[in-house]
Amino acid sequence: MTIFRLGYVAMSVHVENASPSQTMTYKQFSSLHDREAAVHKLERIASSNLNNTLRLLKHNRAHSITFFRMSSKLVPLATHEELTDWKYYVSLRNELKEIGDYAKQHQMRIDFHPDHFVVLNSPDKDKFKFSLHVLRYHYRLLHGMGVDPTHRCVLHLGGGYNNKEESLERFIENWSYIPRGLQKMIMLENDDTLYTMDDCLYISQKLMIPFIFDIHHHMANHENLDWEENWDRVLQTWEGSSLPVKMHISSPKNHDEFKSHAPYIDKDMFLDFVSKTNGSTEQIDCMIEAKQKDDALFQLVSDLSSDPHIEFITPTTFKYNN
C-alpha cells in the first residue's frame, strides 16, 4: 500500500503579508547612486523573503504539511549580469541556515522549480550558460540551507527550436557540459505543449534523471493518453533517489482554458491517479499546483475525507484502501 503526501507551491492565501517573492528591478537598483546602499536594500528584500519562507514553513507545520516548493525569487537580481560580485549567499547565510534547520528538524521536503528560461537544450551557448548560472543560484541557496541539493530542482526539457528530435538529442549532448554538482539537482517534468511523458522518459532513463509526472500536462499533451502503461518506467527513474517519487497535480480551469490551472483540485481526477498507482511504490509526494495554493490543499483534504477508500495517517498524508 502506498502513502500519498500532499504539498503546495510557494505562497499561502491564509498567511497575510508573507510573500517570499518581493522584488526589485535592475532599473530601480541602478537608480540608486550609492551602490553599497542599493545592495543593502536588495539584501533587506531578500531577508524579508527568506523570513517569510520560514513563516510559511511554520504555518505548514501547524497544519502537518511536510512537502513544500519554495519560490525561486527569494533573492532578487541574484543572477543579474551586473551583480556577479554580490555574495548574497554569505550576507544571507543566517536566514538560509534557519530555513534549512527548521525543515530538517520537522522532516520537511523542500525544493524548487526554476523558471521557464532555464533551458538545457538551447543551441545558443549564452542561453545555456545563463541556465547554468541560474542553477548555481539554486544550488547556493540549498547549500546555504544545509539541504542536500540532490533532486531538488524541477525542469522542463526546454524548447523545440523547429526540430523536436534534434532538440531532444541536444539535451543529451549538453548534459555532458553541466557540472556534476548541478546535474544531480535536476528532475524532469513533462510540459503541456511540446515534450510529452514519453519524451521525458526517453531522456530520464538514458541519463538517469528522476521524472516527475504532471497529469494535467499529460492530458493536454500526450502520445498515449493511458499514462499508467508507462508508470513502471516512471518508478524506475526514481530508483537511484533517496527521495520519494514525486508527481504534480492540477486541474484544467475549464474547457476553453484547458491548460490553465483551476483554483482547486478535481477530487475525481486525483483519485483516478491514486487508485491506479496505489501499491506501486512506498510513497508518492503529490505537489498541488492550484491557484488557491494552500487552500486548495485544505479543500482537497476535506473532499477526500468523505471518501470511504481514504484513510488519513496525518492531516496531509493518507492511504487508499481498495
N, C-alpha and C positions, 0 to 999 in steps of 0.2 A: 504494500500500500504506500502511496506517495503522499508526502507532506507538501502542501501548497502554501507559500508565504506571499503575502501581498505587500506591495510598496508603491510609492508615488514619486512624482518628479518635482524637485527644486523649490516649489513655492507652496505656501499654505493659504487657504482662503479663510482660515479660522484665527490665525495668529496675526494680530494687527501690527503694522509698521515693521515688518520683518523681511523686507526684500533683500535677497542675497545678490542682487544684480544691479545695484545702484552704479551709475557710471559717470564718466567724464569724457567728453570728446577731446580729440587732439587739438582741435581749434580752441576749445576752452583752455586746455593746458598751455598751449603756446601763447595765448593772450596774456598770461601771467609772466611779466618780465623777469621776475625773480625765479629762476629755475628751481632752486632749492625749495622755495616756498611752494612751488607748483607740485613738486614731487611729494612734499609733506601732505599736501591736500589729497593727492592720489592715495597716499598711504592711509589717510583718515577714512576715505571712502572704502578702501579695501578692508580696513579693520572693521568697519561697520558691517560690511557684507559677511565677513567671517564670523563676527559676533552674532549676526542674525542667523547664520547657518547653525551655530551652536544652539541658539534659541529653538530652531526648528527641530534639531535632534532631541532636545529636552521635551518639546511638545510631542514628538514621536514616541519617546519613551513613556510618557504619561498615557499614551494610547496603545502601548505594546507594539509599535511599528518598528521593525528592526531592519528594514530594507528601504534605502533612500538614494535617489540620484541627486547629486549636488549640482548647482549651477556652474557652468563653465565661465561665467562672467564675474567670478569672485574678485579678481584683481584687474580693474580697468586699465587698458593700454599696456598690459604686461608684455604683449607680443609686438608692440609697435616698433617699427624700424628705428625710430628716433630715441627709443628708450632702452636700447640693448645694454647700457651700462647700469641700469637700475636693478639692484639686487633685492627685489621685493621679497624673495623667499627668506632673506636674512632679516629685513625690517619687520616682517610679519611672523617670525618663527614662533613666538609665544602663542599667538592666536591659532596658527596652524596646528601646533602641538596639542593645544587644548581640544580641538575638534577630534583629532586622531585618538587621543587618550580617552575621550568620552565614548567614541564609537567602539573602541576595543573593550572598554570596561563593560559596556552593555551589549556586546556581541552584535553590533550593527554592521550590515553590509552596506558600504557606501561606494559610489562610483561616479563616473562622468559620461557624458555623451557630447564630445567636441562638435562644434558647429559644422554645417554642411560644406564649408570651404576647405575643410581638411580632406584633400583628395590624393590618395596614394597612387593612383593610376594616371596621374596627369602627364601628358607628353611635354609640358612646359617645366623646365628644370627649376625655374624660380618659384613656381607654384608648389612644386614638390618639396623644395627646400623650406618654403614657408610652412607647409603642412607639418614637416618635421619640427619646425620651431614651435608650432602650437602644441604638438605632442610633448615636447620638452617642458613647456609651461605646465601641462597637466602632471607630468612626471615630478616636477619640482614641488607642486602642491602636495601630491601624495607622499613624496619623500619627507616633506616638512611635517606632514601629519603623522609620520611614522607608520604609514599604511603600505603594506606590500603592494606595489603597483601592478602586479601580475593580474591580467584580465579585469582591468578597471575602466577601460575606455571603449565605448561602443562607436563603431564607424560604419558608414555605408561604403560600398565598393568604389564609388566615385562616378565620374562622368562616362558618357558613351563615346564622345569625340568622333561621331559619324561612323564608327565601326565598333560595335559592341564586343565582338570576338577578339579583335586586336587589343581593345582596352582591357579585357579580362586578362589576357596574356601579359599585358604591360604591368598589371598589378603584380604578377608573379616576378617579372623582371625587376621591378622597382623594389621588391621586398628585400632583395639582397643588399640594397644600399641603405636600408634602415638599420640603425644601431640596435643590437640585441636588446638593450635595456628598454627601447621603445617598442620593439616587436612584441615583447611579452605582455605589454599593456593591452593589446588590441583584441577586441571581439568584433565580429562582423554581423551585420543585420541586413535582411532583405529590404528593399525600398518599394514604394508604391507606384513607380513609373518605369524603371528600367531593369534593374537587376533582381531577378527572382530568387526564390528559395533554392532552386536547382543551381543557379549561377553561384550563389554564395556557398553552397555545399561543395561545389567543384573546387573553389579556392580554399575553403576551410579545411577540407580533407587533404588537399595537396600540400598546404603549408602548416597544417596542424594548428589552426586558429579556431577557438570556440565560436559556434554560430548561434546567434540569438534569433529565434523565430518570432517574427511580428505577424500575428494572424490577420490583423486588419490590412496591412500592406499586402499580404498574400492574397486576400480576397480581391484586392484592387489590381494586382499584377502577378500573374501566375502562368505557368506552363501546364500544370496539372493541379486542378482545384483540390484534389484529395491529398492534402498535405501529410496525413497520417502514414501514407505509404513510404514517406521519407523520414519518419520520426526516429527510427533506429539510427539512421545516418546522423541526425542531429545529435543524438546522445553520444555517438562515437566521437564527435568533435570536442566533447567535454571530458573525455576520459583522462586527459592529462592535467586537468584543472583541480585545484583544491577547493574551488567554489561550487555551489550547487548550479545546476542547469538554470539558465535564465531565459525568460520569454517576455515579449511586450504584448499588452492587451489594450486595445482602444476599440471604439465602435464608430461606425460611419455617422456623420452628422445627420444626413438624410440622403435620399436617392440622388438628388441633383448635385449635392456636395459630398459625394461618397468618400473621397479621400480625406476630407476634413474630420477632425476629432469631435465627437459628441461631448457634451458636458459630463455625461455619466457613462457607465458601462452597461451594455446589454447583458443581463444576467444569463439568458439562454445561450447567447453566443459564447460566453465564458464557460458555462457548464458543459457545452459541447466539447470544448478543448479539454476540460478537466476529466470528463468521463473517458475520452479517447486516450489520454496519457496516464491515467491512474494505474499505478503498479509498474510503470515502465522504468522508473528510477526512484531513488530515495527521496529527493526533494526537488521541487521546481519553484523558483522565485519568479513571481509574476509582477512585472512593472506596469502599473496603471498609467497610461498616457491619456488623460482626460482633462478637459478644460477646467473642471472644478477640483482638480488636484486632490488634496486630502479628503475633501468632502465626497468626491467620487469613490474613494476607498471606503469611507464610512457607510455610504449608501449601498455599495456592493456587499459589504458585510451584513447590513440589515436585510438586503434581498436574499442573500444566501442562507441566513438564519432560519428562514421559513421552509427551506428545502429539506425533506426527510433524509436525503442522502448525505448531507453535510454534517460533519462533527467537528466543532471548533476545539482546537487544542489550546490556543491562546486567542485573544480577541482578533488577531490578524493572520493566524495560521490554522489550517484545517485539513481534515482527511475527508475523502469521498468514499462512502460505503456503497458498493454496488448492490 
